[in-house]
């Protein structure tokens, strides 16, 4: 049975947080936001489109080529958070060149350790304007 | 080499979003928020503590018994989002009785399908007050 749902954009002033997960490995890649238009375009095109305060409508990978093909769209119990399962092109979701934005792990003694390997140098992918 | 980092609580008016993932299966369980105190208590006790607008400081599982033992704390590139990897006690993170809050999947024809099995009836776990 299919349920009709209104995604609750009002709570976040027009935005909902979106958790993006690698559909193959299960690794959490990033957290971003969508407005209603970004979600509609994601559904329509099958590619992840977010909304960012600095970029506005943000077609992920438009500049870097590292777009995300959407395999699943999920919604949480309160209908105010989205989970995307994606195939990440280029292997790196993070603009810092790492596969995941969550490349730093807290150590018990305090402080954060980078546990991932950089796949590209941001300076060569994002041209300075 | 360990890095010292200031988590950016300012951007979200004292709160950061927290993605919580099952440390064993990799399933994304929920999205919640922490303030500085919740993060400090999570680090100190090894159990997930969030902050919610309705509950204030929210020691996950205090009422349901379904607490979360923290295995890893990660931070994203902008230091404004946390990723927790946890062992979920009782098997269900969601107050609706599902293992994950993201129990509904969007179908291509539109509409949302519940793809998970309920592990408990919320009415028996959360006493009406």
gemmi code that builds the backbone of each chain (N, CA, C; Angstrom):
import gemmi

chains = {
    "A": [
        ("UNK", (0.841, -1.198, 0.000), (0.000, 0.000, 0.000), (0.877, 1.250, 0.000)),
        ("UNK", (0.536, 2.163, -0.871), (1.315, 3.394, -0.954), (0.661, 4.511, -0.142)),
        ("UNK", (1.517, 5.245, 0.515), (1.071, 6.325, 1.384), (1.349, 7.660, 0.695)),
        ("UNK", (0.420, 8.578, 0.800), (0.660, 9.934, 0.312), (1.186, 10.751, 1.478)),
        ("UNK", (2.219, 11.502, 1.225), (2.896, 12.220, 2.312), (3.208, 13.634, 1.877)),
        ("UNK", (3.038, 14.566, 2.765), (3.540, 15.917, 2.530), (4.875, 16.047, 3.252)),
        ("UNK", (5.935, 16.269, 2.497), (7.213, 16.529, 3.150), (7.102, 17.870, 3.886)),
        ("UNK", (7.573, 17.886, 5.115), (7.410, 19.062, 5.968), (8.561, 20.061, 5.737)),
        ("UNK", (8.383, 20.898, 4.725), (9.397, 21.922, 4.453), (9.237, 23.126, 5.382)),
        ("UNK", (8.054, 23.273, 5.956), (7.765, 24.481, 6.747), (8.642, 24.564, 7.995)),
        ("UNK", (8.854, 23.405, 8.639), (9.597, 23.384, 9.907), (10.984, 24.032, 9.765)),
        ("UNK", (11.632, 23.780, 8.626), (12.978, 24.318, 8.403), (12.977, 25.524, 7.471)),
        ("UNK", (11.926, 26.300, 7.519), (11.831, 27.503, 6.680), (12.074, 27.211, 5.202)),
        ("UNK", (11.430, 26.144, 4.726), (11.510, 25.824, 3.303), (12.571, 24.792, 2.955)),
        ("UNK", (13.347, 24.373, 3.936), (14.416, 23.401, 3.678), (14.262, 22.161, 4.560)),
        ("UNK", (14.664, 21.012, 4.014), (14.794, 19.802, 4.834), (16.232, 19.297, 4.726)),
        ("UNK", (16.759, 18.749, 5.827), (18.089, 18.137, 5.737), (18.009, 16.831, 4.941)),
        ("UNK", (19.080, 16.542, 4.233), (19.166, 15.344, 3.400), (20.461, 14.608, 3.742)),
        ("UNK", (20.320, 13.364, 4.168), (21.474, 12.499, 4.404), (21.721, 11.737, 3.123)),
        ("UNK", (22.948, 11.772, 2.621), (23.255, 11.064, 1.383), (24.227, 9.932, 1.682)),
        ("UNK", (23.795, 8.745, 1.266), (24.520, 7.518, 1.596), (24.908, 6.809, 0.306)),
        ("UNK", (26.086, 6.223, 0.275), (26.515, 5.432, -0.865), (25.639, 4.173, -0.947)),
        ("UNK", (24.986, 3.985, -2.103), (24.042, 2.877, -2.253), (24.736, 1.523, -2.215)),
        ("UNK", (26.027, 1.507, -2.531), (26.752, 0.240, -2.595), (27.421, -0.081, -1.262)),
        ("UNK", (28.195, 0.862, -0.738), (28.990, 0.584, 0.468), (28.240, 0.920, 1.756)),
        ("UNK", (27.212, 1.747, 1.666), (26.507, 2.176, 2.867), (27.182, 3.329, 3.587)),
        ("UNK", (28.318, 3.781, 3.088), (29.015, 4.899, 3.739), (28.173, 6.177, 3.657)),
        ("UNK", (28.098, 6.891, 4.757), (27.408, 8.186, 4.738), (28.345, 9.199, 4.091)),
        ("UNK", (27.881, 9.822, 3.021), (28.744, 10.674, 2.209), (28.707, 12.133, 2.634)),
        ("UNK", (27.521, 12.646, 2.933), (27.388, 14.074, 3.197), (26.028, 14.363, 3.799)),
        ("UNK", (25.911, 15.552, 4.358), (24.604, 16.083, 4.733), (24.405, 17.393, 3.978)),
        ("UNK", (23.250, 17.545, 3.375), (22.953, 18.776, 2.651), (21.487, 19.117, 2.874)),
        ("UNK", (20.972, 20.061, 2.097), (19.577, 20.486, 2.255), (18.892, 20.521, 0.899)),
        ("UNK", (17.581, 20.364, 0.939), (16.764, 20.523, -0.270), (15.603, 21.457, 0.043)),
        ("UNK", (15.229, 22.263, -0.942), (13.919, 22.903, -0.894), (12.983, 22.074, -1.787)),
        ("UNK", (11.765, 22.525, -1.925), (10.782, 21.730, -2.664), (11.214, 21.555, -4.121)),
        ("UNK", (11.766, 22.595, -4.687), (12.188, 22.545, -6.091), (13.340, 21.554, -6.289)),
        ("UNK", (14.286, 21.548, -5.353), (15.427, 20.628, -5.444), (14.950, 19.181, -5.366)),
        ("UNK", (14.002, 18.916, -4.480), (13.475, 17.553, -4.378), (12.741, 17.161, -5.656)),
        ("UNK", (11.943, 18.076, -6.170), (11.197, 17.780, -7.402), (12.158, 17.485, -8.553)),
        ("UNK", (13.224, 18.275, -8.664), (14.177, 18.057, -9.753), (14.970, 16.765, -9.548)),
        ("UNK", (15.247, 16.428, -8.294), (15.926, 15.162, -7.986), (15.062, 13.984, -8.437)),
        ("UNK", (13.784, 14.048, -8.098), (12.851, 12.986, -8.484), (12.767, 12.888, -10.011)),
        ("UNK", (12.679, 14.033, -10.640), (12.457, 14.077, -12.090), (13.676, 13.599, -12.882)),
        ("UNK", (14.870, 14.008, -12.432), (16.076, 13.722, -13.213), (16.813, 12.482, -12.742)),
        ("UNK", (16.533, 12.035, -11.499), (17.276, 10.896, -10.966), (18.692, 11.236, -10.552)),
        ("UNK", (18.994, 12.530, -10.524), (20.298, 12.987, -10.019), (20.087, 13.911, -8.841)),
        ("UNK", (20.999, 13.836, -7.859), (20.831, 14.620, -6.638), (20.982, 16.112, -6.918)),
        ("UNK", (19.957, 16.854, -6.507), (19.973, 18.315, -6.582), (19.672, 18.831, -5.180)),
        ("UNK", (20.534, 19.700, -4.682), (20.356, 20.232, -3.334), (20.072, 21.731, -3.408)),
        ("UNK", (19.921, 22.313, -2.256), (19.802, 23.756, -2.188), (20.800, 24.246, -1.148)),
        ("UNK", (21.605, 25.194, -1.523), (22.601, 25.706, -0.584), (22.461, 27.212, -0.469)),
        ("UNK", (22.727, 27.702, 0.738), (22.593, 29.140, 0.982), (23.480, 29.947, 0.046)),
        ("UNK", (24.665, 29.412, -0.255), (25.588, 30.183, -1.094), (25.339, 29.968, -2.586)),
        ("UNK", (24.922, 28.735, -2.979), (24.796, 28.436, -4.403), (23.367, 28.563, -4.907)),
        ("UNK", (22.396, 28.518, -4.008), (21.011, 28.363, -4.447), (20.798, 26.930, -4.904)),
        ("UNK", (20.070, 26.729, -5.989), (19.821, 25.381, -6.497), (21.160, 24.779, -6.931)),
        ("UNK", (21.487, 23.635, -6.375), (22.835, 23.092, -6.498), (22.763, 21.700, -7.117)),
        ("UNK", (23.038, 21.669, -8.419), (23.066, 20.381, -9.118), (24.433, 19.763, -8.868)),
        ("UNK", (24.449, 18.868, -7.905), (25.693, 18.267, -7.414), (26.506, 17.691, -8.578)),
        ("UNK", (27.769, 18.112, -8.684), (28.652, 17.589, -9.719), (28.687, 18.441, -10.965)),
        ("UNK", (27.893, 19.510, -10.981), (27.832, 20.343, -12.178), (29.220, 20.904, -12.514)),
        ("UNK", (29.969, 21.266, -11.465), (31.299, 21.819, -11.698), (32.371, 20.731, -11.690)),
        ("UNK", (32.271, 19.823, -10.723), (33.329, 18.824, -10.535), (33.144, 17.595, -11.422)),
        ("UNK", (31.939, 17.394, -11.940), (31.638, 16.159, -12.656), (31.226, 15.022, -11.732)),
        ("UNK", (31.367, 15.228, -10.435), (31.064, 14.157, -9.482), (29.580, 14.162, -9.097)),
        ("UNK", (28.741, 13.868, -10.069), (27.311, 13.866, -9.788), (26.906, 12.572, -9.085)),
        ("UNK", (25.667, 12.554, -8.631), (25.161, 11.415, -7.862), (23.893, 10.886, -8.514)),
        ("UNK", (23.920, 9.630, -8.946), (22.718, 8.977, -9.464), (21.931, 8.403, -8.296)),
        ("UNK", (20.668, 8.770, -8.239), (19.847, 8.418, -7.086), (19.235, 7.035, -7.271)),
        ("UNK", (19.462, 6.165, -6.314), (18.910, 4.806, -6.349), (17.673, 4.671, -5.467)),
        ("UNK", (17.621, 5.437, -4.384), (16.488, 5.361, -3.455), (16.290, 6.711, -2.792)),
        ("UNK", (15.033, 7.046, -2.569), (14.696, 8.229, -1.773), (13.853, 7.740, -0.608)),
        ("UNK", (14.292, 8.061, 0.602), (13.556, 7.669, 1.803), (13.204, 8.908, 2.624)),
        ("UNK", (12.199, 8.763, 3.465), (11.791, 9.876, 4.312), (11.649, 9.361, 5.738)),
        ("UNK", (11.866, 10.223, 6.706), (11.829, 9.750, 8.094), (10.418, 9.850, 8.685)),
        ("UNK", (10.298, 9.381, 9.907), (9.004, 9.275, 10.590), (8.254, 10.603, 10.640)),
        ("UNK", (8.978, 11.696, 10.815), (8.342, 13.011, 10.911), (8.190, 13.692, 9.555)),
        ("UNK", (8.620, 13.020, 8.490), (8.533, 13.559, 7.124), (9.242, 14.902, 6.997)),
        ("UNK", (10.319, 15.066, 7.797), (11.069, 16.321, 7.701), (12.562, 16.101, 7.437)),
        ("UNK", (12.933, 14.879, 7.079), (14.314, 14.577, 6.712), (14.305, 13.531, 5.596)),
        ("UNK", (15.190, 13.726, 4.610), (15.282, 12.817, 3.468), (16.576, 12.007, 3.571)),
        ("UNK", (16.496, 10.752, 3.140), (17.691, 9.923, 2.983), (17.793, 9.527, 1.516)),
        ("UNK", (18.919, 9.877, 0.902), (19.177, 9.481, -0.488), (20.200, 8.369, -0.498)),
        ("UNK", (19.942, 7.331, -1.304), (20.995, 6.356, -1.587), (21.436, 6.578, -3.025)),
        ("UNK", (22.724, 6.798, -3.191), (23.220, 7.243, -4.497), (24.423, 6.426, -4.952)),
        ("UNK", (24.635, 6.468, -6.255), (25.908, 6.033, -6.820), (26.712, 7.304, -7.079)),
        ("UNK", (27.847, 7.407, -6.406), (28.670, 8.610, -6.449), (29.674, 8.524, -7.601)),
        ("UNK", (29.514, 9.375, -8.597), (30.474, 9.379, -9.703), (31.769, 10.071, -9.283)),
        ("UNK", (32.876, 9.579, -9.804), (34.181, 10.148, -9.468), (34.692, 9.699, -8.118)),
        ("UNK", (33.850, 8.988, -7.373), (34.304, 8.379, -6.119), (34.339, 9.320, -4.921)),
        ("UNK", (34.250, 10.627, -5.156), (34.382, 11.575, -4.051), (33.164, 12.480, -3.973)),
        ("UNK", (32.481, 12.439, -2.826), (31.338, 13.334, -2.617), (31.801, 14.681, -2.064)),
        ("UNK", (32.936, 14.680, -1.383), (33.357, 15.873, -0.629), (34.197, 16.803, -1.493)),
        ("UNK", (33.921, 18.105, -1.368), (34.677, 19.089, -2.149), (36.138, 19.158, -1.713)),
        ("UNK", (36.446, 18.525, -0.586), (37.847, 18.451, -0.151), (38.582, 17.278, -0.811)),
        ("UNK", (37.868, 16.508, -1.627), (38.516, 15.436, -2.384), (38.439, 14.069, -1.729)),
        ("UNK", (37.702, 13.989, -0.616), (37.547, 12.701, 0.061), (36.251, 12.020, -0.399)),
        ("UNK", (36.209, 10.678, -0.323), (34.981, 9.969, -0.691), (33.774, 10.476, 0.099)),
        ("UNK", (33.949, 10.667, 1.393), (32.880, 11.148, 2.270), (33.324, 12.437, 2.949)),
        ("UNK", (32.359, 13.304, 3.246), (32.662, 14.512, 4.017), (33.082, 14.176, 5.451)),
        ("UNK", (32.722, 12.972, 5.915), (32.995, 12.603, 7.310), (34.323, 11.855, 7.401)),
        ("UNK", (35.392, 12.503, 6.950), (36.699, 11.835, 6.868), (37.504, 11.945, 8.158)),
        ("UNK", (36.944, 12.662, 9.145), (37.666, 12.824, 10.407), (36.924, 12.167, 11.560)),
        ("UNK", (37.673, 11.426, 12.344), (37.130, 10.626, 13.439), (37.699, 11.149, 14.748)),
        ("UNK", (36.841, 11.235, 15.730), (37.299, 11.698, 17.041), (38.052, 10.588, 17.760)),
        ("UNK", (39.226, 10.914, 18.277), (39.990, 9.935, 19.042), (39.679, 10.093, 20.529)),
        ("UNK", (39.834, 8.990, 21.266), (39.462, 9.002, 22.685), (40.230, 10.055, 23.477)),
        ("UNK", (41.454, 10.329, 23.078), (42.251, 11.307, 23.811), (41.868, 12.736, 23.451)),
        ("UNK", (40.849, 12.902, 22.607), (40.457, 14.228, 22.120), (41.187, 14.496, 20.821)),
        ("UNK", (40.660, 15.382, 19.995), (41.272, 15.660, 18.705), (40.700, 14.750, 17.637)),
        ("UNK", (40.940, 15.120, 16.382), (40.301, 14.466, 15.242), (41.365, 13.952, 14.287)),
        ("UNK", (41.170, 12.741, 13.813), (42.136, 12.109, 12.921), (41.492, 11.883, 11.551)),
        ("UNK", (42.216, 12.285, 10.489), (41.750, 11.998, 9.133), (42.022, 10.532, 8.837)),
        ("UNK", (40.943, 9.791, 8.522), (41.080, 8.340, 8.356), (40.898, 7.917, 6.902)),
        ("UNK", (40.635, 8.879, 6.019), (40.374, 8.546, 4.615), (41.501, 9.076, 3.733)),
        ("UNK", (41.515, 8.600, 2.512), (42.532, 9.024, 1.553), (41.902, 9.965, 0.538)),
        ("UNK", (42.597, 11.055, 0.295), (42.116, 12.046, -0.663), (42.190, 11.472, -2.076)),
        ("UNK", (41.103, 11.625, -2.829), (41.074, 11.096, -4.193), (41.456, 12.157, -5.224)),
        ("UNK", (41.241, 13.423, -4.873), (41.682, 14.467, -5.782), (42.074, 15.713, -5.001)),
        ("UNK", (42.813, 16.573, -5.683), (43.220, 17.849, -5.103), (42.168, 18.891, -5.486)),
        ("UNK", (41.472, 19.455, -4.501), (40.387, 20.391, -4.808), (40.821, 21.491, -5.782)),
        ("UNK", (42.067, 21.930, -5.695), (42.520, 23.054, -6.523), (42.489, 22.723, -8.011)),
        ("UNK", (42.649, 21.455, -8.350), (42.654, 21.085, -9.768), (41.246, 20.824, -10.300)),
        ("UNK", (40.282, 20.638, -9.389), (38.919, 20.328, -9.824), (38.042, 21.558, -9.869)),
        ("UNK", (38.211, 22.409, -8.848), (37.402, 23.614, -8.797), (38.266, 24.791, -9.247)),
        ("UNK", (37.939, 25.314, -10.384), (38.742, 26.418, -10.905), (38.464, 27.669, -10.106)),
        ("UNK", (39.524, 28.362, -9.789), (39.374, 29.669, -9.134), (38.745, 30.637, -10.125)),
        ("UNK", (37.845, 31.462, -9.585), (37.206, 32.427, -10.491), (37.745, 33.806, -10.217)),
    ],
    "B": [
        ("UNK", (48.515, 12.151, 12.923), (48.489, 13.503, 13.495), (47.064, 13.878, 13.871)),
        ("UNK", (46.904, 14.387, 15.057), (45.565, 14.781, 15.512), (45.343, 16.270, 15.272)),
        ("UNK", (44.124, 16.558, 14.849), (43.740, 17.922, 14.522), (42.822, 18.437, 15.636)),
        ("UNK", (43.019, 19.679, 16.008), (42.093, 20.320, 16.945), (41.040, 21.043, 16.128)),
        ("UNK", (39.810, 20.888, 16.523), (38.705, 21.421, 15.718), (37.688, 22.085, 16.623)),
        ("UNK", (37.159, 23.185, 16.196), (36.000, 23.766, 16.863), (34.760, 23.356, 16.085)),
        ("UNK", (33.874, 22.609, 16.712), (32.608, 22.298, 16.047), (31.823, 23.606, 15.908)),
        ("UNK", (31.265, 23.816, 14.733), (30.597, 25.085, 14.428), (29.125, 25.033, 14.867)),
        ("UNK", (28.911, 25.337, 16.141), (27.540, 25.379, 16.656), (26.854, 26.695, 16.291)),
        ("UNK", (27.639, 27.699, 15.972), (27.070, 29.038, 15.753), (26.150, 29.066, 14.537)),
        ("UNK", (26.570, 28.364, 13.468), (25.820, 28.414, 12.206), (24.360, 28.008, 12.402)),
        ("UNK", (24.125, 27.013, 13.258), (22.764, 26.518, 13.489), (22.181, 27.007, 14.805)),
        ("UNK", (22.560, 28.212, 15.206), (22.032, 28.804, 16.451), (22.212, 27.882, 17.650)),
        ("UNK", (23.414, 27.309, 17.764), (23.724, 26.487, 18.932), (23.520, 24.994, 18.725)),
        ("UNK", (23.010, 24.621, 17.545), (22.759, 23.205, 17.274), (23.499, 22.745, 16.015)),
        ("UNK", (23.916, 21.484, 16.015), (24.417, 20.855, 14.786), (23.574, 19.621, 14.502)),
        ("UNK", (23.310, 19.326, 13.211), (22.627, 18.079, 12.879), (23.557, 16.887, 13.117)),
        ("UNK", (22.953, 15.779, 13.511), (23.697, 14.560, 13.809), (23.052, 13.407, 13.042)),
        ("UNK", (23.832, 12.767, 12.186), (23.382, 11.569, 11.491), (23.802, 10.379, 12.340)),
        ("UNK", (22.864, 9.498, 12.644), (23.197, 8.335, 13.463), (23.043, 7.072, 12.634)),
        ("UNK", (24.130, 6.312, 12.615), (24.228, 5.146, 11.741), (24.510, 3.910, 12.587)),
        ("UNK", (23.908, 2.793, 12.236), (24.184, 1.529, 12.914), (25.626, 1.112, 12.626)),
        ("UNK", (26.407, 0.917, 13.685), (27.837, 0.627, 13.527), (28.062, -0.734, 12.887)),
        ("UNK", (27.088, -1.616, 12.987), (27.258, -2.972, 12.471), (26.738, -3.074, 11.041)),
        ("UNK", (25.493, -2.665, 10.822), (24.858, -2.866, 9.507), (25.088, -1.697, 8.562)),
        ("UNK", (25.448, -0.526, 9.098), (25.604, 0.658, 8.259), (24.290, 1.360, 7.955)),
        ("UNK", (23.181, 0.826, 8.433), (21.879, 1.468, 8.183), (21.826, 2.840, 8.859)),
        ("UNK", (21.318, 3.828, 8.137), (21.118, 5.144, 8.747), (19.862, 5.065, 9.606)),
        ("UNK", (19.997, 5.371, 10.884), (18.911, 5.160, 11.836), (18.035, 6.392, 12.022)),
        ("UNK", (18.658, 7.570, 12.082), (17.893, 8.774, 12.421), (18.733, 10.009, 12.161)),
        ("UNK", (18.062, 11.135, 12.132), (18.741, 12.428, 12.162), (18.229, 13.187, 13.373)),
        ("UNK", (19.168, 13.732, 14.149), (18.775, 14.500, 15.325), (19.712, 15.699, 15.443)),
        ("UNK", (19.672, 16.362, 16.571), (20.518, 17.546, 16.764), (21.232, 17.457, 18.104)),
        ("UNK", (22.364, 18.122, 18.194), (23.080, 18.258, 19.468), (23.418, 19.722, 19.687)),
        ("UNK", (23.373, 20.122, 20.951), (24.038, 21.365, 21.324), (25.392, 20.981, 21.941)),
        ("UNK", (26.123, 21.968, 22.400), (27.476, 21.700, 22.900), (27.420, 20.750, 24.107)),
        ("UNK", (26.440, 20.956, 24.957), (26.319, 20.125, 26.156), (25.998, 18.669, 25.808)),
        ("UNK", (25.117, 18.476, 24.833), (24.755, 17.113, 24.413), (25.976, 16.390, 23.855)),
        ("UNK", (26.766, 17.093, 23.054), (27.977, 16.471, 22.498), (28.964, 16.131, 23.621)),
        ("UNK", (29.139, 17.051, 24.552), (30.065, 16.807, 25.664), (29.625, 15.587, 26.473)),
        ("UNK", (28.331, 15.484, 26.735), (27.838, 14.350, 27.520), (27.935, 13.043, 26.731)),
        ("UNK", (27.735, 13.123, 25.415), (27.888, 11.942, 24.563), (29.329, 11.434, 24.621)),
        ("UNK", (30.277, 12.363, 24.515), (31.699, 11.999, 24.579), (32.021, 11.391, 25.941)),
        ("UNK", (31.515, 12.014, 26.981), (31.860, 11.617, 28.344), (31.260, 10.266, 28.724)),
        ("UNK", (30.011, 10.027, 28.320), (29.313, 8.814, 28.770), (29.386, 7.676, 27.761)),
        ("UNK", (29.700, 8.000, 26.487), (29.713, 6.960, 25.466), (28.321, 6.538, 25.027)),
        ("UNK", (27.325, 7.288, 25.440), (25.944, 7.050, 24.999), (25.411, 8.295, 24.311)),
        ("UNK", (24.596, 8.076, 23.265), (24.109, 9.209, 22.474), (23.154, 10.078, 23.288)),
        ("UNK", (23.486, 11.352, 23.342), (22.633, 12.366, 23.965), (22.389, 13.441, 22.920)),
        ("UNK", (21.138, 13.755, 22.671), (20.788, 14.766, 21.676), (20.146, 15.965, 22.360)),
        ("UNK", (19.768, 16.916, 21.539), (19.009, 18.042, 22.052), (17.785, 18.194, 21.171)),
        ("UNK", (16.649, 18.278, 21.768), (15.430, 18.428, 20.973), (14.646, 19.635, 21.460)),
        ("UNK", (13.978, 20.281, 20.493), (13.221, 21.480, 20.842), (12.162, 21.183, 21.884)),
        ("UNK", (11.569, 19.985, 21.806), (10.483, 19.680, 22.741), (10.997, 19.089, 24.054)),
        ("UNK", (12.090, 18.306, 24.003), (12.558, 17.623, 25.209), (13.683, 18.349, 25.913)),
        ("UNK", (14.385, 19.238, 25.188), (15.628, 19.766, 25.726), (16.703, 18.697, 25.614)),
        ("UNK", (17.542, 18.554, 26.640), (18.594, 17.539, 26.609), (17.923, 16.160, 26.612)),
        ("UNK", (18.272, 15.366, 25.601), (17.518, 14.138, 25.330), (18.480, 12.959, 25.365)),
        ("UNK", (18.443, 12.261, 26.521), (19.285, 11.062, 26.654), (18.527, 9.914, 26.003)),
        ("UNK", (18.904, 9.616, 24.784), (18.193, 8.645, 23.939), (18.030, 7.314, 24.669)),
        ("UNK", (16.807, 6.840, 24.765), (16.544, 5.552, 25.397), (16.178, 5.658, 26.861)),
        ("UNK", (16.183, 6.869, 27.394), (15.897, 7.037, 28.821), (14.506, 6.508, 29.157)),
        ("UNK", (13.559, 6.737, 28.246), (12.202, 6.272, 28.498), (11.976, 4.872, 27.918)),
        ("UNK", (12.458, 4.640, 26.690), (12.171, 3.384, 25.990), (13.153, 2.264, 26.341)),
        ("UNK", (14.307, 2.632, 26.910), (15.363, 1.643, 27.135), (16.233, 1.415, 25.914)),
        ("UNK", (15.828, 1.977, 24.778), (16.575, 1.772, 23.536), (17.703, 2.796, 23.388)),
        ("UNK", (18.681, 2.699, 24.265), (19.789, 3.650, 24.202), (20.788, 3.238, 23.118)),
        ("UNK", (21.718, 4.119, 22.855), (22.689, 3.912, 21.779), (24.104, 4.016, 22.333)),
        ("UNK", (24.867, 2.944, 22.246), (26.278, 2.981, 22.626), (27.099, 3.482, 21.450)),
        ("UNK", (27.886, 4.503, 21.694), (28.601, 5.173, 20.615), (29.931, 4.479, 20.336)),
        ("UNK", (30.121, 4.090, 19.086), (31.364, 3.431, 18.681), (32.317, 4.402, 17.989)),
        ("UNK", (31.761, 5.374, 17.299), (32.588, 6.347, 16.568), (31.879, 7.680, 16.517)),
        ("UNK", (32.654, 8.741, 16.608), (32.126, 10.091, 16.383), (32.932, 10.686, 15.234)),
        ("UNK", (32.235, 11.124, 14.190), (32.897, 11.737, 13.036), (32.354, 13.142, 12.817)),
        ("UNK", (33.119, 13.948, 12.132), (32.685, 15.314, 11.832), (32.910, 15.580, 10.353)),
        ("UNK", (32.105, 16.435, 9.770), (32.233, 16.653, 8.322), (33.220, 17.778, 8.002)),
        ("UNK", (33.442, 17.988, 6.723), (34.446, 18.926, 6.228), (34.263, 20.337, 6.784)),
        ("UNK", (33.022, 20.758, 6.954), (32.752, 22.105, 7.459), (32.649, 22.157, 8.979)),
        ("UNK", (32.835, 21.032, 9.632), (32.767, 20.941, 11.099), (31.430, 21.436, 11.639)),
        ("UNK", (30.379, 21.229, 10.837), (29.056, 21.648, 11.310), (28.027, 20.516, 11.269)),
        ("UNK", (28.476, 19.286, 11.082), (27.597, 18.115, 11.130), (28.368, 16.953, 11.742)),
        ("UNK", (27.669, 16.196, 12.588), (28.282, 15.053, 13.284), (27.712, 13.758, 12.707)),
        ("UNK", (28.562, 12.745, 12.620), (28.107, 11.391, 12.287), (28.447, 10.483, 13.466)),
        ("UNK", (27.429, 9.838, 14.017), (27.637, 8.871, 15.101), (27.469, 7.475, 14.554)),
        ("UNK", (28.383, 6.581, 14.906), (28.153, 5.161, 14.652), (27.863, 4.514, 15.999)),
        ("UNK", (26.723, 3.845, 16.078), (26.242, 3.363, 17.370), (25.813, 1.902, 17.318)),
        ("UNK", (25.792, 1.302, 18.498), (25.099, 0.028, 18.679), (23.750, 0.364, 19.292)),
        ("UNK", (22.703, 0.021, 18.561), (21.343, 0.379, 18.955), (20.747, -0.698, 19.847)),
        ("UNK", (20.509, -0.384, 21.091), (19.883, -1.372, 21.981), (18.395, -1.477, 21.695)),
        ("UNK", (17.859, -2.675, 21.831), (16.433, -2.910, 21.574), (16.110, -3.008, 20.105)),
        ("UNK", (17.093, -2.729, 19.252), (16.910, -2.929, 17.817), (16.185, -1.823, 17.087)),
        ("UNK", (15.517, -0.936, 17.811), (14.711, 0.093, 17.151), (15.159, 1.485, 17.588)),
        ("UNK", (15.566, 2.294, 16.618), (15.927, 3.686, 16.918), (14.703, 4.582, 16.886)),
        ("UNK", (13.698, 4.183, 16.120), (12.579, 5.088, 15.828), (11.475, 4.936, 16.871)),
        ("UNK", (10.926, 6.072, 17.291), (9.852, 6.031, 18.290), (8.579, 5.400, 17.728)),
        ("UNK", (8.545, 5.190, 16.401), (7.408, 4.494, 15.787), (7.581, 2.971, 15.845)),
        ("UNK", (8.714, 2.516, 16.386), (8.917, 1.087, 16.575), (9.694, 0.402, 15.466)),
        ("UNK", (10.183, 1.202, 14.514), (10.976, 0.639, 13.416), (12.478, 0.738, 13.741)),
        ("UNK", (13.285, -0.169, 13.169), (14.732, -0.100, 13.399), (15.291, 1.269, 13.032)),
        ("UNK", (14.871, 1.798, 11.896), (15.334, 3.102, 11.427), (14.136, 4.027, 11.236)),
        ("UNK", (14.365, 5.316, 11.420), (13.305, 6.303, 11.141), (12.987, 6.375, 9.645)),
        ("UNK", (13.905, 5.902, 8.816), (13.719, 6.012, 7.360), (13.079, 4.742, 6.806)),
        ("UNK", (11.925, 4.400, 7.330), (11.279, 3.129, 6.983), (10.400, 3.243, 5.748)),
        ("UNK", (10.283, 4.453, 5.184), (9.450, 4.642, 4.001), (10.285, 5.044, 2.794)),
        ("UNK", (10.030, 4.386, 1.698), (10.783, 4.549, 0.464), (9.846, 5.098, -0.605)),
        ("UNK", (10.345, 6.046, -1.365), (9.531, 6.608, -2.442), (9.483, 5.648, -3.620)),
        ("UNK", (8.302, 5.392, -4.134), (8.160, 4.547, -5.318), (8.136, 5.417, -6.568)),
        ("UNK", (8.543, 4.841, -7.687), (8.648, 5.600, -8.936), (7.321, 6.218, -9.355)),
        ("UNK", (6.231, 5.533, -9.053), (4.928, 6.054, -9.455), (4.436, 7.151, -8.515)),
        ("UNK", (5.295, 7.550, -7.538), (4.871, 8.534, -6.539), (4.304, 7.794, -5.345)),
        ("UNK", (4.301, 8.409, -4.181), (3.814, 7.758, -2.970), (4.947, 7.030, -2.256)),
        ("UNK", (4.701, 6.671, -1.006), (5.742, 6.127, -0.134), (5.316, 4.776, 0.402)),
        ("UNK", (6.258, 3.839, 0.384), (5.966, 2.486, 0.836), (6.789, 2.168, 2.089)),
        ("UNK", (6.136, 1.629, 3.112), (6.849, 1.171, 4.305), (7.529, -0.147, 3.974)),
        ("UNK", (8.852, -0.174, 4.114), (9.620, -1.359, 3.702), (10.196, -2.107, 4.898)),
        ("UNK", (9.963, -1.604, 6.104), (10.550, -2.219, 7.293), (9.456, -2.840, 8.155)),
        ("UNK", (9.882, -3.670, 9.093), (8.943, -4.329, 10.002), (9.025, -3.674, 11.369)),
        ("UNK", (7.861, -3.403, 11.925), (7.783, -2.789, 13.239), (8.256, -3.779, 14.299)),
        ("UNK", (9.150, -3.324, 15.181), (9.658, -4.215, 16.230), (8.876, -4.074, 17.524)),
        ("UNK", (8.262, -2.905, 17.711), (7.415, -2.761, 18.907), (6.276, -1.801, 18.608)),
        ("UNK", (5.271, -1.878, 19.454), (4.120, -0.986, 19.373), (4.423, 0.225, 20.264)),
        ("UNK", (4.514, 1.409, 19.665), (4.874, 2.600, 20.447), (4.017, 2.753, 21.704)),
        ("UNK", (2.759, 2.390, 21.640), (1.841, 2.617, 22.767), (2.249, 1.826, 24.007)),
        ("UNK", (2.929, 0.693, 23.808), (3.319, -0.120, 24.964), (4.667, 0.310, 25.532)),
        ("UNK", (5.427, 1.072, 24.754), (6.764, 1.465, 25.182), (6.758, 2.851, 25.821)),
        ("UNK", (6.005, 3.743, 25.213), (5.955, 5.110, 25.729), (4.643, 5.277, 26.473)),
        ("UNK", (4.735, 5.388, 27.764), (3.518, 5.506, 28.570), (2.890, 6.867, 28.328)),
        ("UNK", (1.602, 6.843, 28.189), (0.873, 8.111, 28.083), (0.948, 8.830, 29.430)),
        ("UNK", (1.106, 10.126, 29.363), (1.188, 10.886, 30.625), (-0.071, 11.713, 30.818)),
    ],
}
model = gemmi.Model(1)
for chain_id, residues in chains.items():
    chain = gemmi.Chain(chain_id)
    for i, (resn, *xyz) in enumerate(residues, 1):
        res = gemmi.Residue()
        res.name, res.seqid = resn, gemmi.SeqId(i, " ")
        for name, pos in zip(("N", "CA", "C"), xyz):
            atom = gemmi.Atom()
            atom.name, atom.element = name, gemmi.Element(name[0])
            atom.pos, atom.b_iso = gemmi.Position(*pos), 0.0
            res.add_atom(atom)
        chain.add_residue(res)
    model.add_chain(chain)
structure = gemmi.Structure()
structure.add_model(model)
structure.setup_entities()
